[in-house]
Amino acid sequence: MQSNFMGRDGFHWFTGVVEDNNDPLQTGRVRVRALGYHTENKEELPTSDLPWATVMHPITSPAVSGLGHTPFLVSGSWVVGFFRDVDLQEPIIMGALGGFPTAQPDTKLGFNDPQGTYPSYVNESDVNEMARGSLTAETPLKKDTNRTTAINPAVFSGLTVNKADGQTDTAMGHTTISSWDEPIIIDTNGQFGSYKPEYPHNHVYETESCHSLEFDDTDNQRRISLYHAAGSYLDIHNDGKIITKSVSNRYDVTDGISHTYVKDQMYITTGNHLMIRANDEQVAHNCITIQVGANGHINIVTDGGDLNINVKGDVRQTVSGDMSVNVTGNYYVESDTEIEFKAPNIHLNK
């Protein structure tokens, strides 16, 4: 006896191919051509006449009020599901089926992507190439190709000043590098790179435009990588090193207090101007403070360029030790009012 009740008249399951994912209701439904139920002849049964199939979510995605993950099936996806009605017009998709495509899509036949996009390659596993540990994967290759190298840091080798008693003193700066490179991504010429996943330990999520997110659990090669199709990315390497790259402008805005602590050295290099400003009309006193330890030095070095200091207010200098000014050219001091010198002894041409 038939009851026309879902589940009591048998379980009608199917496999099929998604041919349309542009749901007019925007609920994540897809049109599916089911093997054994639908013909591949698109003149007899065009894609537009296929029933809309509801997509089942996992228990980690509530699928209500915008919570959870959005459905992500593309035309050309192989899926498995069942019909919840006896007329076989209300399919439900339970999941997608990966495989090993052997032919490009034929847009003239059913059971194919009507746009001819997917599968985008043949004779290769549908599992993401980064998850399979491919060293020719597009994303890590782009990172390596676009690496920035030979970045010159600020280097200070020493400054000799003539003291008042005729002796000399050298204030030494410190640096350990003459230039640095953006880290290598893929192993090349024996140089160990950050990307070396082993199947099945690299867990990858990738979208149609090649945005990707990797969680690599490969032994001694653990990584997290967030990549934007334009080429910007954030990588966390096995040793905890963090690499961020922006191929365009970057904006960091903090409404509260921002703290930065570097235990060792810090290098900042720009290809053009470096500008620092402290200015907020709502703050009574804006200031820039540069402070070094008891044995530290503040060095301002120009590579043959000028040094301009413009102050619209007063300038006060307090020096608890000696102060020397060495000029190899002319030295000019000009005042619109008075110039005063005060000392127990003033020597000229000593």
C-alpha positions in Angstrom: 0.0 0.0 0.0 1.4 3.4 -1.0 1.0 6.2 1.5 2.6 9.0 -0.6 4.6 9.8 2.5 8.3 10.5 2.2 10.4 7.5 3.3 7.5 5.0 3.5 7.3 4.3 -0.2 11.0 3.4 -0.6 14.2 5.3 -0.9 14.8 6.7 -4.4 18.5 7.8 -4.5 20.5 9.0 -7.5 23.8 10.3 -8.8 23.8 13.2 -11.2 25.5 16.3 -12.5 24.8 19.9 -11.5 23.9 22.0 -14.6 22.8 25.2 -13.0 23.6 26.8 -9.6 22.0 30.2 -10.2 19.0 29.8 -7.9 16.5 32.6 -8.4 15.4 32.3 -4.8 19.1 32.5 -3.7 18.6 29.5 -1.3 21.5 27.5 -2.6 19.5 25.2 -4.8 20.9 23.6 -8.0 19.5 22.0 -11.1 20.6 18.4 -11.4 20.4 15.9 -14.2 20.1 12.5 -12.5 21.4 9.3 -14.1 18.7 6.8 -15.0 15.9 9.4 -14.4 16.8 12.1 -17.0 18.1 11.8 -20.6 21.3 13.4 -21.8 19.4 14.8 -24.8 19.1 18.5 -24.0 16.6 19.0 -26.8 14.2 16.6 -25.1 15.0 17.8 -21.6 16.8 21.2 -21.5 18.6 22.3 -18.4 15.9 24.9 -17.7 13.3 22.1 -17.2 15.3 20.1 -14.6 13.9 20.3 -11.1 15.6 22.4 -8.5 17.4 20.3 -5.9 17.8 21.4 -2.2 21.3 21.1 -0.9 21.8 19.3 2.4 24.2 21.1 4.9 26.5 19.3 7.4 25.7 19.7 11.1 28.5 22.3 11.4 26.4 24.6 9.2 22.9 25.6 10.7 21.6 26.8 7.3 19.3 29.3 9.0 19.3 33.1 9.1 22.6 33.4 7.3 24.5 31.2 9.8 27.0 28.6 8.7 28.6 28.0 5.3 27.0 29.1 2.0 26.3 26.2 -0.4 29.2 25.7 -2.9 28.4 23.5 -5.9 29.4 24.5 -9.4 28.0 23.4 -12.7 29.8 20.2 -13.6 29.8 18.8 -10.1 28.9 15.2 -9.7 26.5 14.7 -6.7 24.6 12.1 -4.9 21.1 12.5 -3.4 17.6 11.3 -3.1 14.0 12.3 -4.0 11.8 13.2 -1.1 8.6 12.9 -3.1 7.0 10.0 -5.0 6.8 12.0 -8.2 10.6 12.4 -8.2 10.4 16.2 -8.6 12.0 17.2 -5.2 15.6 16.1 -5.2 17.9 16.7 -2.2 21.6 16.8 -2.7 23.5 14.9 0.1 27.0 15.5 -1.2 29.4 15.9 -4.1 31.5 13.2 -5.7 35.1 13.8 -6.7 36.8 11.7 -9.3 39.4 11.5 -12.1 37.9 13.3 -15.1 39.0 11.9 -18.5 37.2 14.3 -20.9 36.5 18.0 -21.2 32.8 19.0 -20.8 30.6 18.6 -23.9 28.2 21.6 -23.7 25.8 20.0 -26.3 25.0 17.1 -24.0 23.4 16.7 -20.6 25.4 15.6 -17.6 28.0 18.3 -18.5 28.6 21.9 -17.4 26.6 24.0 -19.9 29.3 26.7 -19.7 32.1 24.2 -20.4 34.2 25.4 -17.4 34.3 22.3 -15.2 36.1 20.0 -15.0 38.8 22.5 -15.8 41.4 19.8 -16.3 41.4 16.1 -17.2 43.5 13.0 -16.4 44.1 14.3 -13.0 42.4 13.9 -9.6 39.7 16.3 -8.6 41.4 16.8 -5.2 43.1 20.2 -5.1 46.7 20.1 -6.4 48.0 21.8 -3.2 46.3 19.1 -1.1 48.2 16.5 -3.3 51.5 18.3 -2.6 52.1 19.3 -6.3 55.2 21.5 -6.6 53.8 23.0 -9.8 50.5 24.2 -8.2 49.5 27.6 -9.4 49.2 29.4 -6.1 52.7 28.6 -4.6 54.3 29.2 -8.0 52.8 32.7 -8.2 54.0 33.4 -4.7 57.6 32.4 -5.6 57.5 34.2 -9.0 56.4 37.5 -7.3 58.8 37.3 -4.4 60.6 40.6 -3.5 64.3 40.1 -3.1 67.5 42.1 -2.3 65.7 44.6 0.0 68.2 46.9 1.5 67.8 47.8 5.2 69.2 50.8 7.0 72.9 50.1 7.6 75.0 52.1 10.0 78.7 51.3 10.1 79.9 54.0 12.5 80.2 57.7 13.2 83.5 59.4 14.3 83.1 62.6 16.2 85.8 65.0 17.4 85.6 65.8 21.0 86.5 69.1 22.6 89.8 67.7 24.0 91.0 66.6 20.6 90.3 62.9 21.2 87.8 60.9 19.0 84.9 58.8 19.9 83.1 56.3 17.7 79.4 55.6 18.2 78.8 52.2 16.5 75.5 51.1 15.1 74.7 47.4 14.7 73.2 45.4 11.8 73.6 41.7 10.9 72.4 41.8 7.3 73.2 43.8 4.1 70.0 42.8 2.4 67.1 40.5 2.8 64.6 38.5 0.6 61.0 37.5 0.9 61.2 33.8 2.1 61.3 31.1 -0.5 58.0 29.2 -1.1 59.0 26.1 -3.1 62.2 24.1 -2.7 64.6 25.3 -5.4 68.3 24.5 -5.9 68.6 22.9 -2.5 67.1 25.9 -0.7 64.4 24.8 1.7 61.0 26.5 1.0 57.9 26.8 3.2 55.6 24.9 0.9 56.2 21.1 0.9 52.9 19.4 1.7 52.3 15.6 1.7 49.0 14.0 0.8 46.6 13.7 2.7 47.8 16.2 5.4 47.2 19.5 3.6 43.6 20.6 4.0 42.7 23.1 1.3 39.6 25.3 0.6 39.7 27.0 -2.8 37.1 29.1 -4.7 36.4 29.6 -8.5 38.7 32.7 -8.7 41.6 30.9 -6.9 41.2 32.5 -3.5 42.5 29.7 -1.2 43.0 28.7 2.5 45.4 26.0 3.5 45.8 24.2 6.8 48.9 22.0 6.3 49.5 19.3 9.0 52.5 17.7 7.2 55.2 16.7 9.7 57.9 19.4 10.1 56.1 21.5 7.5 53.0 22.7 9.2 51.6 25.9 7.6 48.5 28.1 7.4 48.1 30.1 4.3 45.5 32.6 3.2 45.8 33.7 -0.4 44.0 36.3 -2.5 43.7 35.8 -6.3 45.4 39.2 -6.8 48.6 37.9 -5.2 48.3 39.2 -1.6 48.6 36.6 1.1 49.3 35.8 4.8 51.5 32.8 5.6 52.4 31.2 9.0 55.3 28.8 8.6 56.3 25.7 10.4 58.6 27.6 12.8 55.9 30.2 13.6 57.3 32.8 11.2 54.6 35.1 9.7 54.8 36.5 6.2 52.2 39.1 5.0 52.3 40.6 1.5 50.1 43.2 -0.1 50.4 43.7 -3.8 48.4 46.9 -3.6 47.8 49.6 -0.9 47.5 48.6 2.8 45.6 50.3 5.5 45.9 49.5 9.3 43.4 51.4 11.5 43.3 51.1 15.2 40.6 52.9 17.3 42.4 52.2 20.5 46.1 51.9 21.6 48.4 49.9 19.3 51.5 48.1 20.8 54.4 46.7 18.8 57.2 44.8 20.5 60.2 43.5 18.6 62.6 41.4 20.8 65.5 41.7 18.4 66.1 44.1 15.5 63.6 45.8 13.3 64.1 47.0 9.8 61.8 49.4 7.8 62.6 50.0 4.2 60.5 52.1 1.8 61.0 52.6 -2.0 59.9 56.2 -1.6 59.0 58.5 1.3 58.7 57.5 4.9 56.4 59.9 6.8 55.4 59.8 10.5 52.9 62.2 12.0 51.4 62.6 15.4 48.3 64.8 15.0 44.9 64.7 16.6 43.0 67.9 17.3 41.2 66.2 20.2 44.4 65.5 22.0 45.9 68.3 24.0 49.6 67.4 23.4 50.7 65.5 20.3 54.3 64.3 20.4 56.7 61.8 18.8 59.2 60.3 21.3 62.3 58.4 20.3 64.0 56.8 23.2 67.0 54.4 23.4 68.7 52.6 26.2 71.6 53.8 28.3 74.2 52.6 25.8 72.1 53.2 22.7 72.6 55.7 19.8 70.2 57.6 17.5 71.8 57.8 14.1 70.4 59.8 11.2 72.3 59.0 8.0 71.6 60.3 4.5 73.2 58.6 1.4 74.4 61.9 -0.1 71.1 63.7 0.3 70.1 66.7 2.4 68.7 66.7 5.9 66.1 69.3 6.4 64.6 70.1 9.9 61.7 72.6 9.9 60.2 73.6 13.3 57.5 76.2 13.6 57.9 76.5 17.4 60.9 76.5 19.8 63.8 74.0 19.7 65.4 73.0 23.0 68.4 70.7 23.2 69.7 69.3 26.5 72.9 67.4 26.4 74.4 65.9 29.6 77.7 65.0 27.9 79.8 66.5 25.2 78.4 67.8 21.9 80.3 68.0 18.7 79.3 69.3 15.3 81.6 68.5 12.4 81.0 70.2 9.1 83.2 69.7 6.0 81.6 72.6 4.1 80.4 76.0 5.2 78.5 76.4 8.4 75.9 79.1 8.7 73.9 80.4 11.7 71.4 83.1 11.1 69.0 84.8 13.6 66.5 87.5 13.1 67.1 88.8 16.6 70.0 87.8 18.9 72.6 85.1 19.2 73.8 84.3 22.7 76.7 82.1 23.9 77.1 81.4 27.6 80.0 79.4 29.0 82.9 79.7 31.5 85.3 79.8 28.5 84.5 80.4 24.9 87.3 79.4 22.4 87.4 80.4 18.7 89.7 78.6 16.3 91.2 76.3 19.0 
